[in-house]
Amino acid sequence: MGQFKGVCVGAGYFSHFQYEAWQRIPEVEITAMCNRNADRAKIVMDKFGIANHYTDYRRMLEKERPDFVDIITPPPTHLEMCKIAADMGIHIVCQKPLAPTFEQAKQIVADTDAAGVRFMVHENWRFQPWHREIKRLLDSGVVGEKIHTLNFRSRMGDGWGAEAYLDRQPYFRDYPRLLVYENGVHFIDTYRFLAGEINRVYAVLKKLNPVIAGEDSGVITFEFDSGAVGVWDANRYNESNYEDPRYTFGEFLIDCDGGSIRLDGEGKITVQPLGEAERDHPYTHEKRAFSGDCCYFTQRHFIDRLIDGKPFETGGHEYLRTLAVQDAVYASAAQKLPVEVEY
């Protein structure tokens, strides 16, 4: 297999998970990184053995001429960065949130389409090992053929008090939209991965911590084309009783016409066919890197699809469908009414 030359833009908290994952993909060599803060850049370079540092990402792309760029920067930077990389013929994997607005996200996809480059959103939730295994179980029919309901309950506990988010991701405090824009979009995408297209939503969103700008609590109902109904009940204020609330991010229950599947906060899956006792379902998951090593699996998918030419699961047009649902969620919360999803 050929070697892929990659570069990265960004050196924030989450970028470390992505740099580490690239080290374990043998087809990839990250030759350079870009960050305006030299001290942050040095930490990344020393930790992950990256030889070259730039403060100007355009210069990095022009000089390095990589096969792909991993954009790990805040959402307002993505439109310009993706456009410049695309016009240079460089494939792109871009961090989420994809853009501050749905219109900007659509423009990013249009720009990458026009340039003919491969483009994927780094949407890693669906690549968490428990969601891949739950999808396999659903497809196998072990609990029937039809999903009745999906219920996920998430309590992060990182958003209460005057110092909320300052130790890890302080920019969260200023997001005018927070819970759904930053975290809930993961679950929208995962619900679509597991149960198909969503046609209507009803959302109640609240701000529990007055020191932040956006919402930090939400209960959202999703109606699917299949007839299934999903509920996402989440807040970042109240605490989980699991040692690591950022492993699975909560507890999941899926009821089907032939039984139920449960996921707990430690990654344990159980299966309970109708009329039978609940039983543990063994599968492989590892407390490595972030949330079941999902960054590695996401980036492995990106490279595998570059190799075989098949579509990305979270390619641009596919991801716009997730963002259409997100847009409908905010519209529903504002109107206090159910809202149809417009794809």
C-alpha positions in Angstrom: 0.0 0.0 0.0 1.2 3.5 -0.7 2.2 6.0 2.0 -0.1 8.9 2.6 1.6 12.2 3.5 -0.5 14.2 6.0 -0.3 17.5 7.8 -2.4 18.8 10.6 -3.7 22.2 11.7 -4.3 22.7 15.4 -2.7 21.9 18.8 -5.6 22.2 21.2 -6.8 19.7 23.8 -8.6 17.3 21.5 -5.9 17.3 18.8 -3.7 15.1 20.9 -6.1 12.2 20.4 -5.9 12.6 16.7 -2.1 13.0 16.5 -1.7 9.9 18.6 -4.1 7.9 16.3 -2.2 8.9 13.2 0.9 7.4 14.7 -0.7 4.0 14.7 -1.8 4.0 11.1 1.1 2.6 9.1 0.1 4.0 5.8 0.3 7.6 7.2 3.2 9.9 7.9 2.4 13.3 9.5 5.2 15.5 8.2 4.2 18.9 9.6 1.7 20.7 11.9 0.5 24.3 12.1 -0.3 26.4 15.1 0.2 30.1 15.8 1.2 29.3 19.4 4.8 28.1 19.3 4.7 26.7 22.9 1.6 24.6 22.1 3.1 23.5 18.9 6.3 22.4 20.6 4.4 20.2 23.0 2.7 18.4 20.1 5.9 18.1 18.1 7.9 16.6 21.0 5.1 14.3 22.1 4.3 12.9 18.6 7.6 13.2 16.8 6.5 15.8 14.2 9.4 17.4 12.4 8.1 20.6 10.9 6.1 23.5 12.4 4.4 26.4 10.6 2.5 29.3 11.9 0.7 29.9 8.5 -1.3 26.9 7.3 -1.3 28.2 3.7 2.5 28.1 3.7 2.4 24.7 5.2 0.1 23.4 2.5 2.2 25.0 -0.3 5.5 23.8 1.0 4.6 20.3 2.2 2.1 19.4 -0.7 0.5 16.7 1.4 -2.0 14.1 0.3 -4.4 15.2 3.0 -4.8 17.7 5.8 -6.5 17.1 9.2 -8.2 20.3 10.3 -8.5 20.3 14.1 -9.4 23.9 14.7 -12.5 25.9 15.9 -15.5 25.9 13.6 -15.2 29.5 12.3 -11.9 28.6 10.6 -13.2 25.7 8.6 -14.7 27.4 5.6 -11.6 29.2 4.6 -9.2 26.4 5.4 -11.3 23.8 3.5 -11.6 26.1 0.5 -7.8 26.7 0.3 -6.9 23.0 0.8 -9.5 21.9 -1.7 -8.3 24.4 -4.4 -4.9 22.9 -4.0 -6.2 19.4 -4.6 -5.6 18.2 -1.0 -8.0 15.7 0.6 -9.5 16.8 3.9 -10.7 15.4 7.1 -12.3 18.2 9.2 -13.2 18.3 12.9 -16.7 18.9 14.0 -18.7 21.1 14.6 -18.2 21.6 10.9 -19.2 25.3 10.8 -21.0 27.9 12.8 -24.0 27.8 10.5 -25.7 25.3 8.3 -25.2 27.6 5.3 -21.4 27.6 5.9 -21.4 23.8 6.2 -23.2 23.6 2.9 -20.6 25.9 1.3 -17.8 23.8 2.6 -19.3 20.7 0.9 -19.9 22.7 -2.3 -16.3 23.9 -2.4 -14.9 20.4 -1.9 -17.2 19.0 -4.5 -16.2 21.6 -7.0 -12.5 20.9 -6.4 -13.0 17.2 -6.7 -11.2 16.3 -3.5 -12.2 13.7 -0.9 -13.8 15.3 2.1 -14.8 13.7 5.4 -16.1 15.1 8.7 -14.2 13.7 11.8 -17.5 12.5 13.3 -16.2 9.8 15.7 -19.2 8.8 17.8 -20.5 6.2 15.3 -17.1 4.7 15.3 -17.1 4.0 19.1 -16.9 0.2 19.4 -20.2 -0.2 21.3 -22.2 1.6 18.6 -20.5 -0.5 15.9 -21.4 -3.7 17.9 -25.0 -2.5 18.6 -25.4 -1.9 14.9 -24.1 -5.4 14.1 -26.6 -6.8 16.7 -29.5 -4.9 15.2 -28.6 -6.0 11.7 -28.3 -9.7 12.9 -31.9 -9.7 14.1 -31.0 -11.0 17.5 -33.7 -8.7 19.0 -36.0 -8.6 16.0 -36.3 -6.7 12.8 -38.0 -3.5 13.9 -36.7 -0.8 16.3 -39.4 0.6 18.6 -37.5 3.1 20.6 -33.9 4.4 21.3 -33.3 6.1 24.6 -29.9 7.6 25.6 -29.4 9.3 28.9 -26.2 11.4 29.3 -24.9 13.3 32.3 -21.5 14.9 31.9 -20.9 16.8 35.1 -18.3 19.1 33.6 -20.5 22.2 33.3 -21.5 23.3 36.8 -20.0 26.1 38.8 -18.2 29.3 38.0 -15.2 27.6 36.5 -17.1 25.3 34.1 -15.1 24.2 31.1 -12.1 26.4 31.9 -9.7 23.5 32.5 -10.2 21.7 29.2 -12.3 23.6 26.6 -12.8 27.1 27.8 -14.3 28.3 24.4 -17.4 26.3 25.3 -18.4 29.1 27.6 -18.9 31.5 24.7 -20.7 29.2 22.3 -24.2 30.7 21.7 -25.2 27.1 21.0 -23.5 24.5 23.1 -25.1 21.1 24.0 -26.6 20.1 20.7 -24.1 21.9 18.5 -21.0 20.5 20.2 -22.2 17.1 21.7 -25.7 16.3 20.6 -24.8 16.3 17.0 -22.7 13.2 17.7 -25.9 11.4 18.9 -27.9 12.7 16.0 -25.4 11.1 13.6 -25.3 7.9 15.7 -29.1 7.6 15.8 -29.1 8.0 12.0 -26.4 5.3 11.8 -28.4 2.9 13.9 -32.0 3.6 12.9 -32.1 5.5 9.6 -33.4 8.9 8.6 -35.1 11.2 11.0 -38.1 13.1 9.7 -39.4 15.1 12.7 -38.0 16.4 16.0 -39.3 18.0 19.2 -36.8 19.7 21.5 -36.8 21.4 24.9 -33.4 23.1 25.5 -32.4 24.9 28.6 -29.4 26.8 30.2 -28.7 25.5 33.7 -25.4 27.3 34.4 -25.7 31.1 34.1 -22.0 31.6 33.5 -22.2 30.2 29.9 -23.8 31.6 26.8 -25.5 28.5 25.3 -27.7 25.7 26.3 -26.4 22.9 28.5 -29.5 20.7 28.9 -31.9 19.2 26.5 -34.5 16.5 26.0 -35.1 15.8 22.3 -37.5 13.4 20.6 -36.7 12.1 17.2 -39.2 10.4 14.8 -37.7 8.1 12.1 -38.9 7.2 8.7 -39.1 3.6 10.0 -41.6 4.4 12.7 -39.0 4.2 15.4 -38.9 7.0 18.1 -35.7 8.2 19.7 -35.2 10.2 22.9 -32.0 11.9 23.9 -32.0 13.2 27.5 -28.7 15.0 28.3 -27.1 17.7 30.3 -23.6 18.8 31.1 -24.5 20.1 34.5 -25.5 17.1 36.6 -23.0 14.4 37.3 -22.7 10.7 36.3 -22.2 8.0 38.8 -19.6 6.3 36.6 -15.9 6.7 37.2 -15.3 8.0 33.7 -18.5 9.7 32.3 -16.6 10.4 29.1 -16.2 6.7 28.2 -19.6 6.0 26.7 -21.1 9.4 27.7 -24.1 7.7 29.2 -26.5 4.8 29.1 -28.4 3.4 26.1 -31.6 1.3 25.8 -32.9 0.1 22.4 -36.2 -1.7 22.4 -37.2 -3.8 19.3 -40.0 -6.1 18.3 -37.9 -9.1 19.5 -36.2 -7.8 22.6 -33.9 -5.1 24.0 -30.2 -4.1 23.9 -28.6 -2.1 26.7 -25.3 -0.3 27.1 -24.0 1.0 30.4 -21.4 3.6 31.2 -18.6 1.1 31.3 -19.2 -0.2 27.8 -21.0 -3.3 28.8 -23.7 -4.5 26.4 -26.5 -6.8 27.4 -29.1 -8.5 25.1 -32.5 -9.6 26.3 -34.6 -11.4 23.6 -38.3 -11.4 24.5 -39.2 -14.3 26.9 -35.5 -14.8 27.8 -33.2 -13.7 30.6 -30.9 -10.7 30.0 -27.4 -11.9 29.1 -24.0 -10.2 28.8 -22.8 -9.8 25.2 -19.0 -10.1 24.9 -17.3 -7.9 22.4 -14.0 -6.0 22.2 -13.7 -2.5 23.5 -10.6 -0.9 25.1 -10.1 2.1 27.4 -7.5 3.6 25.2 -7.2 7.3 24.1 -10.6 8.8 23.7 -13.9 7.0 24.3 -13.1 3.5 23.1 -10.3 4.7 20.8 -12.9 6.1 18.4 -10.5 8.7 16.9 -8.3 5.8 15.7 -11.2 4.0 14.2 -12.5 7.2 12.5 -9.1 8.0 11.0 -8.5 4.3 10.0 -11.8 4.6 8.1 -10.6 7.8 6.4 -7.5 6.1 5.1 -9.2 2.9 4.2 -11.6 4.8 2.0 -8.8 6.8 0.4 -7.2 3.4 -0.5 -10.3 1.7 -1.9 -12.2 4.8 -3.2 -15.5 3.9 -1.5 -17.6 6.6 0.1 -16.9 7.9 3.6 -19.6 7.1 6.1 -19.5 10.8 7.2 -18.7 12.4 3.9 -19.9 15.9 3.2 -23.3 15.2 1.7 -24.1 12.5 4.2 -23.1 14.8 7.1 -25.3 17.6 5.8 -28.2 15.3 6.6 -27.1 15.1 10.2 -26.8 18.9 10.3 -30.3 19.3 8.8 -31.6 17.4 11.9 -29.5 19.6 14.2 -31.0 22.7 12.5 -34.5 21.3 13.1 -33.7 20.7 16.7 -32.8 24.4 17.3 -35.9 25.5 15.3 -38.1 23.3 17.4 -36.7 24.6 20.7 -37.2 28.2 19.5 -40.7 27.6 18.3 -41.7 25.2 21.1 -43.2 23.0 18.5 -42.4 19.8 16.6 -40.4 20.6 13.4 -40.1 18.6 10.2 -36.6 17.9 9.0 -35.8 19.4 5.6 -33.0 17.6 3.8 
